[in-house]
């Protein structure tokens, strides 16, 4: 069972999570953050591991349920 407390996320991780929730793909997130799509891929991989979720939809639902976005 998952820890009920909110995970500690950086400002950048929260921004990535917001953009994922808004439906941006990796290339769109990279444009918004002015970084490479490869960096975005790594950020999302880390974010999903930190939240213990399996995909973008699950990450969005988790973020909403836990008041992260």
HELIX and SHEET records of a PDB file:
HELIX    1   1 UNK A   11  UNK A   21  1                                  11    
HELIX    2   2 UNK A   26  UNK A   33  1                                   8    
HELIX    3   3 UNK A   37  UNK A   51  1                                  15    
HELIX    4   4 UNK A   56  UNK A   65  1                                  10    
END                                                                             
